Amino acid sequence: MKELLRSTDPTVMAFASALLEGEDIDCFQMDVNMSVLEGGIGIFPRRMMVRDDDLDAALRVMRDNDVPLGR
């Protein structure tokens, strides 16, 4: 799997997930449970991962919709 984007904003992650789902691109959010350790203050970014083969298509979807990649 490859990292597609990184963000501390849960709305960006939800929007990106919805866009990818609409394009039939599987994705997985990593570091979601870090909020338990940080107390929910949002200092640790979450990462959106996609399959290696889907990375180019996923990047195109993110760029077309002005989703910040946070890299």
Backbone bond lengths (Angstrom), bond angles and torsions (degrees), N, CA, C in turn:
res aa  C-N    CA-C-N  psi(-1)  N-CA   C-N-CA  omega(-1)  CA-C   N-CA-C  phi
1 M - - - 1.443 - - 1.526 109.44 -
2 K 1.321 114.92 150.96 1.466 121.92 -179.96 1.521 109.29 -121.72
3 E 1.338 115.16 148.12 1.461 120.42 177.49 1.522 109.40 -76.62
4 L 1.319 115.51 125.75 1.455 121.56 178.05 1.519 110.60 -93.68
5 L 1.334 116.47 -49.01 1.451 119.88 -179.88 1.512 110.67 -149.81
6 R 1.319 114.08 165.92 1.464 121.94 -178.49 1.527 106.56 -140.99
7 S 1.348 117.09 129.74 1.456 119.86 -178.14 1.524 111.39 -157.42
8 T 1.311 115.41 150.22 1.468 120.86 172.14 1.525 110.56 -95.16
9 D 1.328 117.39 -4.16 1.460 122.77 -177.86 1.535 109.77 -93.57
10 P 1.335 117.84 111.59 1.466 119.68 -178.63 1.530 113.19 -65.17
11 T 1.346 117.83 -23.28 1.459 118.80 178.40 1.525 111.44 -71.84
12 V 1.320 116.95 -34.60 1.466 120.76 175.70 1.524 109.73 -63.96
13 M 1.318 116.00 -42.66 1.469 120.25 -179.74 1.532 111.08 -64.60
14 A 1.326 116.74 -41.52 1.470 120.38 179.28 1.525 110.89 -66.25
15 F 1.329 116.92 -41.92 1.457 121.41 178.72 1.527 110.78 -63.38
16 A 1.332 116.37 -45.41 1.462 120.81 179.15 1.524 110.91 -62.29
17 S 1.317 116.93 -42.23 1.474 120.62 178.51 1.522 110.97 -60.88
18 A 1.334 116.45 -43.49 1.462 120.52 179.98 1.532 111.14 -64.40
19 L 1.327 116.67 -41.86 1.465 119.93 178.11 1.519 111.48 -62.57
20 L 1.318 116.26 -45.38 1.461 120.20 -179.60 1.521 111.47 -65.51
21 E 1.323 116.35 -40.64 1.470 120.35 178.14 1.527 110.18 -61.52
22 G 1.333 116.54 -38.94 1.461 121.07 178.12 1.516 113.20 -64.39
23 E 1.320 116.82 -24.03 1.469 122.13 178.58 1.532 111.95 -99.71
24 D 1.332 116.91 8.94 1.476 122.82 -178.36 1.524 112.55 58.36
25 I 1.333 115.94 39.21 1.458 122.06 175.88 1.526 107.35 -108.26
26 D 1.324 116.17 119.30 1.459 120.51 179.12 1.520 110.08 -71.26
27 C 1.341 115.37 140.32 1.455 119.86 177.84 1.529 109.34 -141.81
28 F 1.314 114.87 162.35 1.458 121.57 -178.70 1.525 108.55 -143.29
29 Q 1.336 116.61 129.78 1.460 120.74 177.99 1.517 109.54 -91.47
30 M 1.315 115.30 127.11 1.459 120.63 176.71 1.521 109.11 -105.59
31 D 1.314 116.45 157.94 1.460 124.56 177.12 1.528 113.32 70.41
32 V 1.321 117.82 19.07 1.459 121.64 179.87 1.525 110.62 -64.71
33 N 1.309 117.36 -37.37 1.462 120.65 -176.72 1.522 113.66 -82.25
34 M 1.321 117.93 1.41 1.461 120.39 176.42 1.527 111.31 -64.61
35 S 1.347 116.98 -22.57 1.464 119.51 179.90 1.523 111.24 -62.08
36 V 1.318 117.40 -24.92 1.461 120.70 176.43 1.520 109.79 -65.98
37 L 1.319 116.24 -40.16 1.460 120.85 -179.34 1.526 112.90 -76.05
38 E 1.332 116.76 -34.20 1.458 119.93 -175.95 1.521 112.79 -88.87
39 G 1.308 117.73 -6.89 1.456 120.57 -179.37 1.513 113.81 80.07
40 G 1.331 117.47 17.26 1.462 121.23 176.85 1.518 115.18 76.51
41 I 1.319 118.84 18.56 1.466 119.75 -178.36 1.527 113.09 -88.98
42 G 1.316 117.78 -5.71 1.463 121.47 172.36 1.509 116.62 76.38
43 I 1.325 117.70 36.14 1.471 118.26 179.73 1.523 112.72 -93.97
44 F 1.319 117.51 -22.02 1.466 120.61 178.46 1.524 109.18 -96.90
45 P 1.335 117.45 122.15 1.462 119.11 -179.74 1.525 112.09 -72.87
46 R 1.307 113.87 150.18 1.465 120.83 172.38 1.516 107.49 -92.12
47 R 1.321 115.64 152.61 1.462 120.63 179.41 1.520 109.81 -116.93
48 M 1.321 115.46 137.67 1.463 122.16 175.33 1.520 107.26 -102.43
49 M 1.313 116.25 122.27 1.451 121.92 -178.06 1.528 110.10 -110.87
50 V 1.333 115.96 145.29 1.462 122.23 174.86 1.531 108.59 -133.36
51 R 1.296 116.28 164.03 1.470 120.47 176.75 1.525 109.75 -64.21
52 D 1.311 115.35 150.42 1.472 121.07 -179.95 1.530 111.17 -53.58
53 D 1.328 116.80 -43.43 1.463 121.65 -177.25 1.522 112.74 -68.47
54 D 1.338 117.78 -23.42 1.463 121.80 -177.46 1.524 113.54 -94.69
55 L 1.322 118.38 -3.51 1.465 120.96 -172.61 1.525 112.54 -59.76
56 D 1.313 118.98 -47.56 1.469 120.75 -178.20 1.528 111.59 -61.46
57 A 1.317 116.95 -44.60 1.464 120.74 179.27 1.527 110.67 -65.27
58 A 1.328 116.90 -40.04 1.460 120.89 179.82 1.520 111.06 -66.43
59 L 1.319 117.79 -41.10 1.467 121.29 176.80 1.520 111.20 -61.64
60 R 1.309 116.61 -39.56 1.466 121.42 178.59 1.534 110.52 -63.22
61 V 1.331 116.59 -42.35 1.468 120.90 178.84 1.525 110.46 -63.54
62 M 1.335 117.44 -42.67 1.457 121.14 -179.67 1.539 110.91 -65.28
63 R 1.326 116.89 -43.58 1.469 120.66 179.35 1.531 111.46 -64.60
64 D 1.330 116.25 -42.50 1.460 120.85 -178.92 1.524 111.97 -62.86
65 N 1.327 117.43 -25.84 1.461 121.80 -177.97 1.529 113.26 -109.11
66 D 1.326 116.52 13.89 1.464 122.85 176.85 1.526 113.47 54.84
67 V 1.327 116.90 40.00 1.451 121.45 177.00 1.528 107.89 -85.85
68 P 1.341 117.80 123.22 1.468 119.88 179.48 1.527 110.69 -68.56
69 L 1.317 116.38 130.10 1.468 120.61 -177.33 1.517 113.34 -83.99
70 G 1.316 117.98 -18.43 1.446 121.64 175.11 1.515 115.90 65.64
71 R 1.326 116.43 25.93 1.467 119.83 179.42 1.499 110.62 -108.07
